[in-house]
Amino acid sequence: MRRFAEIVLTLFVLLLLAPVFIIICTLIVCTSPGNPFFAQTRVGKNGKHFQIYKFRKMDIQEPENGVGVTVLSDRRLNRVGRWLERFKLDELPQFFNVLQGDMAYIGPRPEIPKFVEYYKDKWSIVHSVKPGVLGYAQTICSHEGELYPPNCTDPESFYLQQILPAKLDAEISYVQSKRFWRDLSIFIRVSAKFLIKSVRLSLKRIRPNFSSADHRNEMVQAK
């Protein structure tokens, strides 16, 4: 019954988001020809691999053994991709993952396989539940890209040593006390964080300029 309700709700959400999907897909295709969607292997419940869906943010996607993290100043991001990354709109296609049953609305954020090779004892706990579109760690920091130091030369090592351990500890605390009201609290808190950030950026009049690299750099540095 719960799964049926999840499917119905997800279909309703996707219907509401259809105009947003059309706009984003059009912007991506018009500025960076190719498939507007991107699929990547992630590790889900019980260590099962699945394909996570996102809007494409890069002109040429990195191979499976490439850099596995994205920072705000990432040069791989295309023109629309910088805007999608800033507002995390690239994550919206993950509602299709919910529809397929690979993800839930709330749960630990799934990682790529090579990151799961580290801290295996912690991952064994995290992988006891479905990964989520929104996670408890996002209530602490809604945008990981802002955690990297300026001019970080090795973002992947920084992620593995500084960010991932803290994320796993946060997600373990969620898994060990998972319940409906906490899921609802996470949804409200994370949504509020994204909304506040969007309003703050709008008030600062930060807008993507699809023809000016200098202005895009200003967007990356703005907080």
C-alpha positions, 0 to 999 in steps of 0.5 A: 500500500505504501509503495502504491501511494509512493507511485501515485504521488510521484506521478502527480509530482512529475505531472506538476514538474512537466513544464519545468522539465520542458524548459530545462531540457530546451535550455540544455539542448539549445546551448549544448547539443545532445541528450539533456539527461545524464545517467550514472551508476550509484550504489543503493540499498543492500549494495545494489547498483542502479542508474541515477538520472539527472539533467546533464550539466557538462558538455562532455561527461566524465568517464566512470573513473573520472573525477567523481565530485562537482565543485562550484568552480568546476570548469567541466560545467557548461553554461546552463549546468552552472545554473542547474548546479547552483540551484540543484535543479539537476536532481529533479529527474531522480523522481523517475528513480523513485518511480522505478523503486530504486530511491525514496523521497527521503534517505541517504544520498547514493554515491558512486561505486568508487567512493563506497570502497572507503569506510565500508563499515559505515556504508553497511549501515547506510545501505540498509535503507533506500537512498533518497532524493533528499537526505539528512546530511543536506539539513546540515549543508544543502550545497556541498560545492560550497565546502571546498576551499578556493582553488582546491587542486584535488577535490576528490581527495578533499571529499573523501577525507573531509566531507564524506566521513561527516556525511556518513556519520550524519546518515547513520544517525538518520538510519538508526532513528528513521521514522515518518516524522523525522522524514517529514522534518528533513523534507521541510528543512531541506526544502526551506534551505533551498528556497532561502538560498534561491531567494538570497541569490535572486536578491543579489541579482545573480543570474546566469549569463550564457555568453559571458565567462566573467559573469559566470565566475562571479556567480561561482564566487557569490554566496 
